[in-house]
Amino acid sequence: RAKCQSLSQDFDRFKKRSRDQAHAQETELVANLVKKLLPLLDNMERAALAADGESHTDESLGEGLSMVHEQFLAILRDIGVFEVDTEEMLFDPQNHEAVQQLVSDEHPQGTIAKVNQKGFRVGKRLIRPARVVVVKNPK
């Protein structure tokens, strides 16, 4: 009986230690992600301040926003997040969400005509499907 109780206590300690390790790992992952995102936040704040001032042109503001966008995409790639392929592809319900149909003879049936919202995946896991317009032939 004492051996059984000891074994039960050991198992309870193991569960608690495992839970604590999982929490610590999650905290570390979040901290690493935020550390990578902070330069992006800094640049967004600079862009907002520049937009409020009068020392910018629409072209320079657009260029700055484009640079921030590219920086964000680079951070996503760095952490293993990639866009779902949509270029000249057939609609795939595993990766795409059809939000509209476009009647057209110019493209093959079921191809993606337009992307309304990009999709993203991390590894093989889909985070968000790409929202697309799919070609439907009138025949």
Sequence and secondary structure as in RCSB ss.txt:
>XXXX:A:sequence
RAKCQSLSQDFDRFKKRSRDQAHAQETELVANLVKKLLPLLDNMERAALAADGESHTDESLGEGLSMVHEQFLAI
LRDIGVFEVDTEEMLFDPQNHEAVQQLVSDEHPQGTIAKVNQKGFRVGKRLIRPARVVVVKNPK
>XXXX:A:secstr
 HHHHHHHHHHHHHHHHHHHHHHHHHHHHHHHHHHHHHHHHHHHHHHHHHHHSSS  HHHHHHHHHHHHHHHHHH
HHHTTEEE   TT B  TTTEEEEEEEE SSS TTBEEEEEE  EEETTEEEE EEEEEEE   
